[in-house]
Amino acid sequence: MKRSLSTGRKGRNDNVTRIVRWGKNLIRLIFILIILSFLVFALLYLAPGDPAEKRLTSQGIAVTKEVLDAERERLGLFRPFLVRYGEWLLGVFRGDFGVSFRDDLPVAPKLAAGLQKTVQLASASLLLSLIFSFPLAVLAAWKKDRVPDHIVCLLSFFGNSLPNFLISVLLMYLLCIRMRVFPVIASGSLQGLFMPVISLAIPMTGRFIRQMRAEFLVQLSEDYVAGMRRRGVKERYLILNVIRNSLGHILTIIALQIGTLMGGSVVIENIFRWPGIGKLVMESITARDYPVIMGFVLIMGTIYVAVNQLADICFHALDPRGQA
């Protein structure tokens, strides 16, 4: 009876410890996001180029000193740096990312529309990568140093060595220009989604195969695998146990790749003209549209932090040995 009470108290204490640790992590990550936003705001403040002049020039307005000063005053560019940053940060806490310098439209709806398209692209690429990389990594680990392993490793090395933009250009030339199977400009359609998805999925599949294969090999070297084999456990049950014990680390691998995936989509979206948040931010950088750039940085940082925090929670839930 005493032992069961002691075990119950220990379990509750462990849960409290985990909640406290995750709470501290959340506070630390919020602090990191604030520092990141401050640094980016400072870099944009020091960057060459005048958003007011850029806006007037794009509208075909003759730029004189009086007109330029009036536009700078309207955009709030004469206010001190810390005042502008403080007002922007307070607005973010209220869900207001400011107004675009280019068209005077609210930034939040523009970012939300672009983010929706980027999430579609990233999710489809991630799903396609996992469909191919997971079984191939299992096969390569199970057939280590044999012909299937060498073939899979060669394909993963080839896919991982090709940059996204090169894959995009090759696919565009073969499938869009030569064979005319898919449109060159994606324009947000379902058919146009195929090319950007393949361009992102190929290098990510190569990385996933190598990393998952390494994790499966670690599990195969554990003592429990040798014990199961001595007891005559069938191979399919052995494989299932290895996969189950690797899930925590595999989730971490996937979470770490999400940041790379979201960042890589910026280039792909601009090549295929996919109307995602990456295309929006590249146009905003050209136009010196600081509110949109700041919103993009904050959203990407929040996504990366949130995904990794969620992966940490799932890792501890799936692999109790990972608890500290």
C-alpha angles and dihedrals in degrees: 000000000000090000092054091049090049091050091049093050090048091052092050091047090051091052092049090048091052093048091049091048092049090047091053090047091051092051091047092049092050088052090051091052091052091050090047092051091048093051093048091046089052093049091050090048091054095040117110119252134066118245091201093055090044091053094048093047092050089053093051094245118151107249112227127162093254094048092044093050091049091051092048089051091050092051092047095240093139093062119100117273097244092048092053092047093047092050091048093049093049089050091052090055087056092048093255115127094181132246126305116253091216103056106002091243123137112271098216097067091046091051092045092053093047093045091054091057092044092051089052090052095044094045093050091047093048093048092049091048093051093047090060104028100050099058092037091052091050090049093048093049093045092049095041115178091003131109097274090050093051092048094049093046091050092051092046091049091050093049094045093049095057115085119227096247093052092050089048093053093047093048092045091052095046103037103026107032105025103030098021092213097135134028118261092223112055095201093183097290125137091242090049090054093070099073098048090045093053091046091055097038099054099064092036091053090054091053093045093051094053095045096043092045089054091051093048090050090053090053092046090056092056121109094241090065092054090047093051091050092051089052090054098247111174117256096242092056090047090053091049091052092049091050093047092051091048097052095092093055092041090055088053090051091051093047092052090052094052092075090051090046094052091046093047091052089068091071095040094049091054094047094051095029091238106173096235133129091270092060090046094053094047090054089047092052090053091050094042088239096168100180092057092046092050092048090050093051093048094047094048092047092049092049092049093047094045094048093049092047090051090048089053091053092048091047092056091045093051099036114037089184088070092064114110 
